[in-house]
């Protein structure tokens, strides 16, 4: 489950990845990142939720930015 939303008010993009595998640690995370909408984008906000075991199926479903 992944999603990306352009936020017009702040001219940023909210990107959500429901399950990300860190192969070195053999663990999964849910990741939400907000970045500027530029060619050389910068991270405005970042959240890593977890870790979960690589064989576990926990994940975040959706992320929304609240004003």
Phi, psi and omega in degrees: 000118178220157183202151173219132180232130174279130180251104188297320184301321182253357183053047177234171178235128177263118184245132181232127175243116186295323180218121178236131181262124170265100186295327181295322181264351184056045180224157179247153178222159164256135187232133174235129182225136172248128183232156176291153182263070181225168178298316175257074186294153178238147178284126177264323183209142179213132179226124174249121180251123181144201011272161173237153176297152183299335180265358179272151185245039173278145177194157172275145183268321189206153174226136177227142176267126180261136181293000000 
